[in-house]
Amino acid sequence: MDIEKVKTISEFHRTRSLPPPEHPLISLVDYAQVSIVPEYSHKSWVFDFYFISLKKNIGGTIKYGQQEYDFDEGVMFFIAPGQVFSISRNVQENPEKSGWMLLIHPDYLWQTSLGTEIRKYDYFGYGINEALFVSKKEEETLGQIIATIRQEYQNNIDGFSHNIIISQIQTLLNYSERFYNRQFITRKKANHQILDNLEALLTHYIDNGKLLEKGLPTVGYLAEELHVSPKYLSSLLRILTGQSALQHIHEKLIAKAKEHLSASNLSVSEIAYALGFEHSQSFSKFFKQKTQFSPLEFRKSFMAN
């Protein structure tokens, strides 16, 4: 699939058959008015600006990242500059579709606190693998913020407009972060399935000699195998288990090391090698950091019990 790079918000408007934006660095679009120009309908996209959208009633399902989603309810996604994404429909566009799209060029954020803080919102790193499903009440909350932005955007710009819009964008992002955290908790079945798959993936990796062959698995490798983004996996684990993805990997490694130390006659050097450590000293230091015991102290205390 070809990748289409869109450098400006004005260029985005042209590809969606929209009139020119009222401001070159920010645009608030009524999604019902969007119609992709046919020549662009089967492309992947890269934007040079932030893209935040809430869409409803597209009809049927859309292949969105690695999963299919029902867009009859409100669904949001967040795209940062430079991210590659694509959406493949399996249905015709619904004439009753609704929603909004907020486009913000990084230059609009220049010399504001949000210019440096916007990247702290992890969901901009989720790519398009993980949608945010919003309830009707949440959608109304976001709609009020969007209405304020629209009012400032469409009125005559004065010396206060920029600061007011920036503060409303920040409020929108903070609410979105709250809603993502709520989603981690409420979508238990889907999220716990990811955790179950992670456990199985790590166990298979460790038990089948991959540590010796490839070393410690990276968060990126695990996320790719689970069809989620690294930031989403880390956020999910942090919310549901209180651990980062790396801490989770280390915990599994320590569990395997304890198993070797307590149930085998392998030397510390042999265990270190089996777990992917080049030097036994590195393994011993890592083990003591995590358990407060050296490997030999742990083996001795275990045997004493």
C-alpha positions, 0 to 999 in steps of 0.5 A, spaced: 500 500 500 502 506 498 504 511 503 501 518 502 505 524 506 500 530 508 505 536 510 499 541 511 492 542 514 490 545 508 493 539 504 489 534 508 483 538 507 484 537 499 484 530 500 478 530 504 474 534 499 473 540 504 474 547 503 480 550 506 481 551 513 480 557 517 487 557 520 493 554 517 495 551 523 489 548 526 482 545 524 476 543 527 472 538 522 465 536 522 466 528 520 459 528 516 462 533 511 468 528 510 469 525 503 476 521 501 478 523 494 477 516 490 485 516 488 486 517 496 482 511 498 487 505 498 493 509 501 497 509 508 498 516 511 503 520 514 501 526 517 506 532 519 501 534 525 497 531 531 490 528 529 485 527 534 478 524 532 471 521 534 467 518 529 460 515 530 455 511 525 460 509 520 456 503 519 459 495 519 466 494 522 472 497 520 479 494 520 483 498 524 490 496 526 490 489 528 482 488 530 475 490 527 471 495 530 464 497 530 463 504 529 456 505 531 458 507 538 463 513 539 470 511 538 477 516 538 484 515 536 490 519 536 495 520 531 502 524 532 506 527 527 510 522 523 506 515 525 504 511 519 496 508 519 491 506 514 484 504 515 480 499 510 473 499 510 469 493 509 462 497 508 460 503 504 460 510 508 454 511 512 450 517 510 448 518 517 456 518 520 458 523 525 463 526 529 469 531 529 476 531 527 481 536 530 488 537 527 493 541 530 500 543 527 506 543 532 507 550 530 501 552 533 503 549 540 510 553 539 512 557 546 506 554 550 507 548 555 503 544 551 508 544 546 513 540 550 507 536 554 503 533 549 508 527 548 507 525 555 500 522 553 502 515 552 496 514 547 499 518 542 504 512 541 499 507 541 498 508 533 492 505 530 492 498 534 488 500 540 482 505 539 478 508 545 471 507 546 467 512 549 461 512 553 455 517 551 456 521 557 464 521 556 462 523 549 458 529 551 463 531 556 468 531 550 463 535 546 462 540 550 470 542 550 470 541 542 464 546 542 468 551 546 474 550 541 469 551 535 466 557 538 473 560 539 475 557 532 470 560 528 469 567 531 474 573 530 481 571 532 483 576 538 489 576 543 485 571 547 483 566 542 490 562 542 490 561 549 483 559 550 484 554 545 490 551 547 487 550 554 481 547 551 486 542 548 489 540 554 483 539 558 481 534 552 487 530 552 487 530 560 479 527 559 482 522 554 487 520 558 482 518 564 477 515 559 483 510 557 485 508 564 477 507 565 478 502 558 483 498 561 479 497 567 472 496 564 474 492 558 477 486 562 475 480 557 480 483 552 485 486 556 486 480 561 486 476 554 492 480 552 495 478 559 494 471 558 497 471 551 503 475 554 504 470 560 504 464 555 509 468 550 514 469 555 513 462 558 514 459 551 520 464 550 524 462 556 522 455 556 524 454 549 531 456 549 530 463 546 534 467 552 540 463 550 539 464 542 536 471 542 537 474 549 532 478 553 525 479 549 524 487 548 518 490 550 517 491 542 518 484 540 512 482 545 508 488 543 509 486 536 507 478 537 501 481 541 499 485 536 499 492 540 504 497 541 509 498 546 506 504 549 499 500 550 502 494 553 506 498 558 500 502 560 496 496 560 500 492 565 501 499 569 494 500 570 492 492 571 498 490 575 502 496 577 508 493 573 512 496 567 513 491 561 520 491 563 519 489 570 514 484 568 519 481 563 524 481 569 519 478 574 519 472 569 526 471 568 527 471 576 522 466 577 525 461 572 532 463 575 529 461 582 526 454 579 533 453 576 536 454 583 531 450 587 530 444 583 536 443 579 544 442 580 546 447 575 552 451 577 550 459 577 554 460 571 550 454 567 544 458 569 546 465 567 548 462 560 541 458 560 538 465 561 542 469 556 547 472 560 554 473 557 557 473 564 555 470 571 557 476 575 552 480 571 547 475 572 549 475 580 548 482 580 541 482 577 539 477 581 541 480 588 538 487 585 531 483 584 531 479 590 536 481 595 540 475 595 545 472 591 544 466 587 548 462 592 545 465 598 538 463 595 540 456 593 542 455 600 536 458 604 532 454 599 535 448 601 535 449 608 528 450 608 
